[in-house]
C-alpha cells in the first residue's frame, strides 16, 4: 500500500510547485498510490516572511489565507470524488518561523476538515535555510558566523515547534543540511557534540509523544546522498523505538514517488520493516483519524517495485 504524507501542487503553491491538484491525484492513482496526504504550505502572516519573488506583489500576503481556504474546499471535493480509488488525507505543512506562529497553526489545525499537519522548520533566526546559498549564508551570519551555530539554532527552533505543537508528523527532520558546506558531515563529536545532543533531545521528545518522522526522499532528488533524516539520525531514531512514515514531498506530477525505491532500500538497510500512515474511519460527521501500519514489502508491491 504505497502512500505519501507530504505533497504540494502548483495550484496552491504557485511559483513553488507545478500542476493542478486533481491532475496530481490522478497520476498518484495511476502509479499505485492507495493513500495520499495533501499538505500545502500554511499561510504566512508577516511581510518579513515574503520570498524575493513575492516582494513586488502588494497582495502577496493577503492572498494566502483565502488560498488556504480554497485548498481545503478543493481537497474536500477531490476526497469525495476519488474516494473509491484513493484514500485522501487533508492536512497542511506548518511553518514554524517564530513563537508567534503558534496561534495561527492551532487555528488552522482546529478546522474540522483537517486530518493532521506536518510540523516543519524552514528558518533559523527568521531566515530561510533551504531557499538558496545567499539566504543560507545570511542565516549563518545571524547565528554567530558558523555552521555549528546555525545548526544549533535550527534544532532549538525545531524543539520549540515540537514542544508547542506535538505534530503527528515531523517534516524533513534535518533539512538544515541541504545547503550546508558539508551536508554529509557526522554530527556525533562535531564541535564537542553540542549539535548532536540537541538532535538526540529532539528525537527523544518526538519518540516520547509517539510522533512519526518522515523518510523524506526529496533530499535525494535535490542531490543529497541520503533521505531526510540522514543515516546517523535515522539509526538513533530506530534505537529509540521511533517510527517512520513515508513522504515524497512532491511539488508536482514529476516528483510523485521519486526515489521511493532508494528510500525504501535506505529504511531496510537500518532494519526498518514497516512505515505508518493514517486512515479516516467512521462517518456521518464522526470520523476519526487512526494510525495504520504498512509493511515495506506491501509498499513495494503497490508500486510494482522489486521485492527484497
N, C-alpha and C positions, 0 to 999 in steps of 0.2 A: 504494500500500500504506500505508494510514493506521495510525498507532500512537500510543501514549503510553508513555513510560518512567517515569512518575511518577503514582501513583494511591493513593487511600486509600478505606476503607469504614467505615461506621458499625459494622459487626460487630466490627472490630478496632481502631477508633479511636472508641469511644463518646463522645458529647459533643462530638467534634471533627469528625465526619463523619456521613453518613447512609447507610442502605440496606445490605442484605446483599451480601456479596461476589459470590455467584453471580448475583444479580439485576443487579449492575453489569456483570458479564461478558456476560450475555445481552443487555443493552442495547448494549454496545460492539459485539457481533457484528451486531446489527440495524442499526446505522448505518454499518457498513462497515469497522470496525477489522479488521486482519489480525494485528497483534501487540499485546500489552498487557503492560506491566511492572507487577507487583503489588508495591508498595513501602510497606507500612505502617511507621509510625514504630518505631524500635527502642525497647526498654525504657529507662527512666531508672532510676538506681540510688541517688540521693541524695534525702533529704527536702527539701533545698534547691531541688530542681528541680520540685517539685509546683506545679501551677497553682491559682489560687484555688478553683476548683470541686472540687478534689481534696483540699483540706486537711482536711476533716471526715471523710474516709473512712480508717479505720485500715488498710484493706487496699489503699490506692491504689498503693503501691509494690510490695507483694508479689505483686499480681495481674499485673503487667506481664510478667515473664519467662514465666510459663505461657501468657499470652495470645499472646505472640510464637510460642511453640512450637505453639499451636493454629492460628495463622495459617499457619505453614509446612505443617502437616498438611493443612489445608483447601485451601491453594493447590495442593499436590501432587495432591490428589484432583480438583480442578477442571481442572488442566492435562491430566490423563488423560481426563477426561470430555468436554472440549471440544476435544480435540486436532485433530479433523477440521475445526473451524470457526475456531479462533483459536490463534495461536502465543503461549502464555503463558510469560512470563519471571518467575521468582520472585526477588525482591530485598527490600530494606528501605531506609528512609531513615535514615542515620546521624545521630546528634545529637552534634555536637561542642560541648560546653559548656566543657570544660576538658581539659587534657592527660591527666588520669587516666581519661578515657573511652576512651583508646586500646586497652587490653587487652579491654575489652568489645566494641568494634567488631570487633577482629580475631577474637575468639572467635565472634561471630555470623557473620562473613563466611566462616569456615572450615567452616561446615555444608555438607555436600555438596549439599544441596537448593538452596542459594543460588547464583544465576547472577551477580549483581552487586549493588552497593549504590550509593546516591546519597550523595555527600558534601555535607552541608548544615551551615550555621551559622544558628541562630535566636537566638543570645545574644551579648551583649557584656558583659564584666565579670561574667559569670554571670547576667545579667538578660535576660529575653526582650525582643526588639526588634520583634516583629511581633504581640504579643498585644493590646495596647491602648495608648492615648495615655499613660495613667498609668505603665505599665511602661516605655514608651519614654522618658518624662521621667526616671524613675529611672536608666535606663541613661545618659542624657546627663549627669546629675549625677555618676554614678560614674566617668565618663570625662573629668572636668575641667570640666563645665558647658557644653560647646559641642558642637554637632553635628559639627563638624570633628573634635573629639577622639573622638566616638563612632564616626564613620566609620573613622577611623584604627584604633581598637581592633578594630572588626569585621573589617577587611581583614587585620589582623595575626593575629587568631584564625583567619580563613579560611586564611591561609598556614600556620599551624601544622597545621591539619587536612590541607591538601593535601600538605605535606611528609611527614607521618606516614602518611597513608593512600593517597595517589595514587589517588583514586576514578576509576573508568571514566567516571562521570557526575558532573558538578558541579552541584548543585542551586541554583536561583534565585540566580545569582551576586551580584546587587546587591539582595537582599531588604532591605537596610538602608534603602533609600529609601521603603519602603511607608508608614511613618508619619512621615516627615520633614516638617518645616515647608515644605520646598521640594523635593518629590520629583523635579521636572524640572530641577533645577539641573545645570549643566555642571561637571564635576569638573576639567577642564583649567584651570589657573590659579586655582582656588578656594584661597584662603589659601596662595598661593605654590606650589600644585601638590603639596603633601605627600600628600594622599589619592590623587591621580591616579597618582603614582609607585608607590604600593602596589598600586593596581589593575593597572597595567602589569606590575609584578613578578609578581603572581599569575597573570595571563593568560599571561605568558611561561613560567612554570613548568608550567602545565597543557598548553600547546602543546608544551612540551619532552618530556613523557612520553606525549603522544598522547591525553589525556583529551578528553571531549566536554562542551561547555556546553549546557545546556538552552535552547531557546527556550521559555520557560515562560509560557503565556498566562493563568495565574491572576492575574497583575498587572493584566490588562485587566478581568477581572470584578470586581476589587477597586477599580476606579476610576482606575488609572494610565493614562497615555496611550500607553505603550509596554510591551511584554512585558519580562520579565527575560531577558537584560540590556537596558539602555537602548541607544538607537541609538549614542551615543558609545562605549560599551564594545563593542557588537557590531561596529562598524566597525573598532575596534582589533583585535578578535579575528580578524576576517577578514584584516586586514593581516598578522597574524602567522601566517596559514595555518591558523588553528584551525577545527575542525569543530563543527557543531551537531547535537544530537538534538532531538526534539520532545516536549513534555510539556504536558498539560492540568492536571496537579496536581489532578485531580478529587477531590472529597470526597463523592461520591455520584452517582447517576444523572444528576441535573440538570446536572452540570458536566462530563460526559464530552464532549470535543471542543469545549467552549465557547470561542468566539472563535478557533477554528482558522483561519477564513478571514482574519481580521485578522493573525494571527500569521504565516501563510504569506506574506501580502502584505508584511509588515514584512521578512521574510527576503529576498524578491525585490527589495525596494527597496534593499537593501545589496549586491546582486549574488550572493546565495546561490542555488544551483540544486539543491542536494541536502541531505538530512539523513541521519543514521546511526542505526541501531538494532542490536540483537544478534539472533543466531539460534543456537539449540541444534542441534548436529549430532552424529551418531553414535548409539549405542545400546548396550544391554547393559551399562549402567553406565560407559560410556566416552565420555559426551557431552562436548563442548567448546563453549564459547560464542565465536562469531566475530562480527566486525562485518559489517554489511550496509548497503549504500548504497541510498537510496531517493530518486528524483528528486522535486522538488516537484510536477511535473506528474502523476506517478503517484500521489502522496499526495493531491492534489486530486481526481483521478478516483475514487479509492477511496471518498471521502466524498460524491461527487456534487457537488463544488464547481465553480464556473466555472473553466475552464482559461484562464490568461492567458499 
